[in-house]
Amino acid sequence: FWVMGGLGVAAIAAMLALLPRTAGSSNSPASLSHEVRVLGRQQVWTSLILMLMLMIGQFGLFTYITPTLLEVTGLDESLVPWVLLLNGVGATIGVFLGGKLADWKLMPSLITMLFLQALMLGVIYAVSPYPV
């Protein structure tokens, strides 16, 4: 807990030190009504729903990965942290790659990532009964 708290404080300090002080081209903040009006756009809702589905898939995997590794696949308990580390490294690479793909083409990238995530969850389900 304390390590994560320290990393959070370090991240805040780094953002304060490294991010530009300018707030953008507008000198006045956007009004609340302007912010709420954006929710009337279909693209915003489609993006939010796709992101929600991606997060449900990721957190669903993360919730059950340790019990699945220990109880279903029979993986040795000492190897679980390494599998979780590998999952974290893959997720970090995915965030960077996903950002690049979203800058390129947002909606096709989101749909493709959602499909690939569903495919991988299916593969995990299909192969998890086999001992490691």
C-alpha positions in Angstrom: 0.0 0.0 0.0 2.7 2.5 1.0 4.7 1.7 -2.2 1.6 2.4 -4.4 0.9 5.6 -2.4 4.5 6.7 -2.9 4.4 6.0 -6.6 1.1 8.1 -6.8 2.8 11.0 -5.0 5.8 10.7 -7.3 3.5 10.7 -10.4 1.8 13.8 -9.2 5.1 15.6 -8.6 6.3 14.5 -12.1 3.1 15.9 -13.7 3.4 19.2 -11.9 7.0 19.5 -12.9 6.8 18.3 -16.5 3.4 19.3 -17.9 3.0 22.7 -19.4 1.3 25.4 -17.3 -0.9 26.6 -20.2 -4.5 25.4 -20.2 -4.9 25.5 -24.0 -6.2 28.1 -26.4 -9.3 29.0 -24.4 -8.9 31.4 -21.5 -12.2 30.5 -19.9 -13.2 27.0 -18.7 -16.0 25.2 -20.5 -19.4 25.5 -19.0 -21.1 22.6 -17.4 -23.9 22.7 -19.9 -21.4 22.5 -22.8 -19.8 19.4 -21.1 -23.2 17.8 -20.7 -24.3 18.5 -24.3 -21.4 16.3 -25.5 -23.3 13.3 -24.1 -25.9 13.8 -26.8 -23.4 12.7 -29.5 -23.6 9.1 -30.6 -19.9 8.8 -31.1 -19.3 9.6 -27.4 -21.8 6.9 -26.2 -20.3 4.4 -28.7 -16.8 5.1 -27.4 -17.9 4.9 -23.8 -19.7 1.6 -24.3 -16.7 0.1 -26.1 -14.3 1.3 -23.4 -16.6 -0.1 -20.7 -16.6 -3.5 -22.5 -12.8 -3.5 -22.7 -12.5 -2.7 -19.0 -15.0 -5.4 -18.0 -13.0 -7.9 -19.9 -9.7 -6.8 -18.4 -11.0 -6.7 -14.8 -12.9 -9.9 -15.3 -9.6 -11.6 -16.2 -7.7 -9.9 -13.4 -10.3 -11.0 -10.9 -10.2 -14.7 -11.7 -6.6 -15.1 -13.0 -5.1 -16.2 -9.7 -7.8 -18.7 -8.7 -7.8 -20.1 -12.3 -4.0 -20.5 -12.3 -3.9 -22.2 -8.9 -7.1 -24.3 -8.9 -7.8 -25.0 -12.5 -4.4 -25.2 -14.2 -2.5 -26.4 -11.2 0.3 -23.8 -11.6 2.7 -23.7 -8.7 1.9 -20.9 -6.3 5.4 -19.5 -6.5 4.9 -18.8 -10.3 1.7 -16.7 -9.8 3.5 -13.4 -9.3 5.5 -13.9 -12.5 2.3 -14.6 -14.4 0.8 -11.5 -13.0 3.9 -9.5 -13.8 3.7 -10.8 -17.4 0.0 -9.8 -17.5 1.0 -6.3 -16.3 3.8 -5.9 -18.9 1.4 -7.0 -21.6 -1.2 -4.6 -20.4 1.3 -1.7 -20.4 2.4 -2.5 -23.9 -1.3 -2.7 -24.8 -1.9 0.8 -23.5 0.9 2.3 -25.5 0.0 0.3 -28.6 -3.7 1.1 -28.1 -2.9 4.9 -27.8 -1.0 4.8 -31.1 -3.8 2.9 -32.8 -6.5 5.2 -31.4 -4.6 8.2 -32.7 -4.5 6.5 -36.1 -8.2 5.3 -36.3 -10.2 5.4 -33.1 -13.3 3.3 -33.7 -11.8 0.6 -35.9 -9.0 0.3 -33.3 -11.4 0.0 -30.4 -13.5 -2.6 -32.2 -10.5 -4.6 -33.1 -9.1 -4.5 -29.6 -12.4 -5.6 -28.2 -12.6 -8.5 -30.6 -9.0 -9.5 -29.8 -9.6 -9.3 -26.1 -12.7 -11.5 -26.4 -10.7 -13.9 -28.5 -8.0 -14.1 -25.9 -10.5 -14.6 -23.1 -12.0 -17.4 -25.1 -8.5 -19.0 -25.6 -7.8 -18.7 -21.8 -11.2 -20.4 -21.1 -10.5 -23.2 -23.7 -7.0 -24.0 -22.5 -7.2 -23.4 -18.7 -8.4 -27.0 -17.8 -5.0 -28.3 -19.0 -2.3 -28.5 -16.3 0.7 -26.3 -16.7 
